[in-house]
Amino acid sequence: MKKIILLTGILVLCGIFRTEAQQVPQFSQYMFNGIYINPAYAGYKDIFYGHMIYRKQWAGINGAPQTTMLSVDGNLSKGSNIGFVYTNDRIGETYTNSLMVDYAYRIQIMEGGRLSFGLSAGMVHHGFNRAKFTDEDGAIDPKAQDAKNVWKPGFDAGLYFDMKNFYAGFSIMGLVANKADAESFQIIRTDANYFLTFGGIIPLNSKLKLLPSALLKTDMKNPMTFDINALLMINDMVAVGGSYRKGVLWFSDIEENTMQKDALSLIAEVYVTEKIRLGMAYDFNLNKVMSGANGSFEVSLGYYFVKPKKKYVTPRYF
């Protein structure tokens, strides 16, 4: 109990002192691997699990964001879990590479219920493609002349609770100030990103299960985004469904008709084998400001390094 109180207090204090970090990528398929937005998720599946996800934002717009994330996580010993997350995020000719190491400590707090405390630390590399800023004679654009690729530290924290047919998580991504400086024009000043997630499993019959979930994301400055998702699992092999994302102006005075991030998503996941999971998603933009862009698409691939355990239901789906 003393460990619970101490670790909870540390996490709450981190949230009170608002800090700055790079913008955290968001995926429509976040529910398939929560480690991307919460370090406390590490080891959740009780086995070592590898995952890859790629997202192409606003297809058809030159320089639109592209994000690739790779992760491996699993158990170290009783209660201790570890994870590794690599991210490559590109916007125009600038890019961000990060490598984070996650540690999660998971304890049993009730019959069938577990609580995990997670911390993440690593380095973030901000750079740009200097070749794209040179003319035919090899002269570099004055705006990029003094700019340098830079390294910044990264820290995240989270809590995660799960039981047989329910889960909930809270995380703070970006606990160290990474703001623009004179050496690198591509780093933008942002606040820490707060994520709240929850979801579960509703058995319908022997072959069908409903998998509802929701996500709230905010930096307490820009419009909050709220995702509502529902997937139908068929024969424990195929999940199909959709998601609705809405921008909410609770913490922002930015004009509603220019900054809302409204979208509809089609989502599907297939168990190709007992060890391989393949996921896909396509987002349709609903807000007027992006009416000239095509949608965004994602593809994900997961691999269990051993056969998934049958005795614990929830990790089979999330």
Long-range contacts (C-beta under 8 A, 24 or more apart in sequence): 3-105, 3-107, 4-107, 4-109, 4-115, 7-105, 7-117, 8-117, 8-159, 10-157, 11-117, 11-157, 11-158, 11-159, 11-172, 14-157, 14-172, 14-175, 15-172, 15-192, 15-194, 18-191, 18-192, 18-220, 19-174, 19-175, 19-176, 19-177, 19-191, 19-192, 20-174, 20-176, 20-177, 20-178, 20-179, 20-189, 20-190, 20-191, 20-192, 21-154, 21-173, 21-174, 21-175, 21-176, 21-177, 21-178, 21-190, 21-191, 21-192, 21-193, 22-89, 22-96, 22-98, 22-124, 22-126, 22-152, 22-154, 22-174, 22-178, 22-187, 22-188, 22-190, 23-188, 23-190, 23-193, 24-173, 24-174, 24-193, 24-195, 24-217, 25-55, 25-65, 25-67, 25-69, 25-87, 25-89, 26-217, 26-225, 27-53, 27-55, 27-67, 27-69, 27-281, 27-298, 28-55, 28-227, 28-243, 28-245, 28-265, 28-267, 28-281, 28-283, 28-296, 28-298, 29-53, 29-267, 29-269, 29-279, 29-281, 29-298, 29-300, 30-197, 30-215, 30-227, 31-197, 31-199, 31-211, 31-213, 31-215, 31-229, 31-231, 31-318, 32-269, 32-277, 32-279, 32-300, 32-302, 32-318, 33-71, 33-300, 33-302, 34-160, 34-169, 34-197, 34-318, 35-71, 35-73, 35-83, 35-85, 35-102, 36-69, 36-71, 36-85, 37-171, 37-173, 37-195, 37-197, 37-215, 38-118, 38-158, 38-160, 38-169, 38-170, 38-171, 38-195, 38-197, 39-83, 39-100, 39-102, 39-103, 39-104, 39-118, 39-119, 39-120, 39-156, 39-157, 39-158, 39-171, 40-104, 40-116, 40-117, 40-118, 40-158, 40-159, 40-160, 40-169, 40-171, 41-73, 41-83, 41-104, 41-116, 41-118, 41-158, 41-160, 41-169, 42-73, 42-74, 42-81, 42-82, 42-83, 42-102, 42-103, 42-104, 42-116, 42-118, 43-73, 43-74, 43-75, 43-76, 43-80, 43-81, 43-82, 43-83, 43-104, 43-106, 43-116, 44-73, 44-81, 44-104, 44-106, 44-116, 44-160, 44-162, 44-315, 44-318, 45-73, 45-74, 45-304, 45-308, 45-315, 46-75, 46-309, 46-312, 46-315, 47-74, 47-75, 47-304, 47-305, 47-306, 47-308, 47-309, 48-72, 48-73, 48-74, 48-75, 48-304, 48-305, 48-306, 49-73, 49-74, 49-302, 49-303, 49-304, 49-305, 50-302, 50-303, 50-305, 51-300, 51-301, 51-302, 51-303, 52-300, 52-301, 52-302, 53-279, 53-298, 53-299, 53-300, 53-301, 54-298, 54-299, 54-300, 55-296, 55-297, 55-298, 56-296, 56-297, 56-298, 57-296, 58-285, 58-290, 58-293, 58-294, 58-295, 58-296, 59-293, 59-294, 59-295, 59-296, 59-297, 60-293, 60-294, 61-292, 61-293, 61-294, 63-91, 63-92, 63-93, 64-91, 64-293, 65-89, 65-90, 65-91, 66-90, 73-102, 74-305, 79-105, 79-106, 79-107, 80-104, 80-105, 81-105, 81-106, 81-116, 83-120, 85-120, 85-122, 93-128, 93-129, 93-132, 93-133, 94-126, 94-127, 94-128, 94-129, 94-186, 95-126, 95-127, 95-128, 95-129, 96-124, 96-125, 96-126, 96-127, 97-124, 97-125, 97-127, 98-122, 98-123, 98-124, 98-125, 98-154, 99-123, 100-154, 100-156, 102-156, 104-160, 109-161, 110-163, 112-163, 112-164, 113-161, 113-162, 113-163, 114-161, 114-162, 114-163, 115-159, 115-160, 115-161, 116-159, 116-160, 116-161, 116-162, 117-158, 117-159, 118-156, 118-157, 118-158, 118-159, 118-160, 118-171, 119-155, 119-156, 119-157, 120-154, 120-155, 120-156, 120-157, 120-158, 121-153, 121-154, 121-155, 122-153, 122-154, 123-151, 123-152, 123-153, 123-154, 124-151, 124-152, 124-153, 124-154, 124-178, 125-149, 125-150, 125-151, 125-152, 126-150, 126-151, 126-152, 126-184, 126-186, 126-187, 127-186, 128-186, 143-185, 144-185, 146-182, 146-183, 147-183, 147-184, 147-185, 147-186, 148-183, 148-184, 149-184, 150-181, 150-183, 150-184, 150-187, 152-176, 152-178, 152-187, 153-178, 154-178, 158-195, 162-314, 163-314, 164-201, 164-312, 164-313, 164-314, 165-200, 165-201, 165-202, 165-203, 165-313, 165-314, 166-198, 166-199, 166-200, 166-201, 166-314, 167-197, 167-198, 167-199, 167-200, 167-314, 167-318, 168-196, 168-197, 168-198, 169-195, 169-196, 169-197, 169-198, 170-194, 170-195, 170-196, 170-197, 171-195, 190-219, 190-221, 191-219, 191-220, 191-221, 192-219, 193-217, 193-218, 193-219, 194-218, 194-219, 194-220, 199-229, 199-318, 201-233, 201-313, 201-314, 201-317, 207-234, 207-235, 208-232, 208-233, 208-234, 209-233, 209-236, 209-317, 211-239, 211-241, 211-317, 211-318, 213-318, 218-250, 218-251, 219-251, 220-251, 221-251, 221-252, 222-251, 222-252, 222-254, 222-259, 223-247, 223-248, 223-249, 223-250, 223-251, 223-252, 223-254, 223-259, 223-260, 223-261, 224-248, 224-249, 224-250, 224-251, 224-252, 225-261, 229-265, 229-267, 231-267, 231-269, 233-317, 236-271, 236-316, 237-270, 237-271, 238-268, 238-269, 238-270, 238-271, 239-267, 239-268, 239-269, 239-270, 239-317, 240-267, 240-268, 241-267, 241-268, 242-266, 242-267, 243-267, 243-281, 245-283, 247-287, 257-287, 257-288, 257-289, 258-289, 259-289, 260-287, 261-287, 262-286, 262-287, 263-287, 263-295, 263-296, 269-300, 274-304, 274-307, 274-308, 275-303, 275-304, 275-305, 275-306, 275-307, 275-308, 276-301, 276-302, 276-303, 276-304, 277-301, 277-302, 277-303, 278-302
